[in-house]
Amino acid sequence: GKSIALGYPFWVAIIMGSITGAAGGVIRDVFINEIPLIFRKEIYAMACVVGGTAYWLCDLLGMQSYACQVVGGVSVFVTRILAVKYNICLPILTGGGEEEEDKE
């Protein structure tokens, strides 16, 4: 909200919200001595991006701020639930050395 109030584009607000949520989760996981959730392959920060995009679309459609917040929050929740239920994961980035050797 603050980045929008300062005149930044909506994508900046989405990224800032995702970073804030992810950093809070990393701090929590470090304090409880767990591997931070964001470093696993599960959809976590991507759900924040989905929610932020849903909020932005609602705002573009001229919906009230409260309705945009509800739709954004529900979309984050549903994205996470579906990712866990259907075991949807983001691809893990690797060095790529093995794949390149196989091509030769």
C-alpha positions as a printed Julia matrix, in Angstrom:
104×3 Matrix{Float64}:
   0.0     0.0     0.0
   2.79    2.43    0.87
   4.51    2.0    -2.5
   1.23    2.79   -4.3
   0.75    5.87   -2.1
   4.24    7.02   -3.1
   3.35    6.73   -6.78
   5.23    3.56   -7.73
   3.71    1.18  -10.28
   1.64   -1.76   -9.06
   4.3    -4.37   -9.9
   6.6    -2.71   -7.33
   3.9    -3.15   -4.68
   3.49   -6.82   -5.6
   7.24   -7.45   -5.33
   7.54   -5.5    -2.06
   4.63   -7.44   -0.54
   6.11  -10.76   -1.65
   9.54   -9.88   -0.25
   8.03   -8.79    3.06
   6.04  -12.01    3.39
   8.94  -14.21    2.34
  11.45  -12.48    4.64
   9.09  -12.86    7.6
   8.78  -16.58    6.85
  12.56  -17.0     6.57
  13.11  -15.25    9.92
  10.45  -17.47   11.54
  12.01  -20.65   10.12
  15.52  -19.64   11.2
  14.31  -19.01   14.75
  12.66  -22.44   14.96
  15.72  -24.09   13.38
  13.94  -25.32   10.23
  15.0   -25.1     6.59
  13.32  -21.89    5.4
  10.16  -22.72    3.47
  11.09  -20.39    0.62
  14.23  -22.44   -0.09
  12.16  -25.58   -0.66
  10.53  -26.35   -3.98
   6.96  -25.65   -2.81
   4.98  -22.7    -4.13
   5.24  -20.06   -1.41
   6.39  -16.68   -2.65
   4.68  -17.35   -5.98
   1.36  -17.47   -4.12
   2.05  -13.92   -2.94
   2.62  -12.82   -6.52
  -0.67  -14.46   -7.56
  -2.5   -12.66   -4.75
  -0.91   -9.33   -5.58
  -1.83   -9.72   -9.21
  -5.42  -10.58   -8.26
  -5.55   -7.45   -6.08
  -4.18   -5.34   -8.94
  -6.75   -6.73  -11.39
  -9.57   -5.99   -8.93
  -8.24   -2.45   -8.55
  -8.15   -2.03  -12.33
 -11.79   -3.16  -12.46
 -12.65   -0.37  -10.01
 -13.58   -2.58   -7.06
 -13.55   -1.2    -3.51
 -10.27   -1.53   -1.6
 -11.79   -3.96    0.93
 -13.07   -6.25   -1.83
  -9.66   -6.16   -3.54
  -8.02   -7.18   -0.25
 -10.42  -10.06    0.26
  -9.96  -11.35   -3.31
  -6.17  -11.01   -3.05
  -6.02  -12.81    0.3
  -8.33  -15.6    -0.81
  -6.33  -16.12   -4.01
  -3.09  -16.52   -1.99
  -4.82  -19.02    0.3
  -6.35  -20.99   -2.58
  -3.05  -21.03   -4.51
  -1.23  -22.5    -1.51
  -3.99  -25.05   -0.82
  -4.06  -26.21   -4.45
  -0.25  -26.38   -4.6
  -0.16  -28.61   -1.51
  -3.17  -30.74   -2.51
  -1.97  -31.42   -6.05
   1.75  -31.4    -5.19
   2.44  -28.52   -7.6
   6.05  -27.39   -7.35
   8.21  -24.82   -9.03
  11.2   -26.16  -10.99
  14.45  -26.23   -9.06
  17.3   -24.36  -10.72
  20.41  -26.46  -11.19
  23.87  -25.71  -12.51
  23.02  -27.35  -15.81
  26.37  -29.09  -16.14
  24.88  -32.59  -16.42
  22.42  -31.72  -19.18
  25.09  -30.0   -21.27
  27.39  -33.03  -21.08
  24.62  -35.34  -22.33
  24.13  -33.27  -25.49
  27.73  -33.71  -26.67
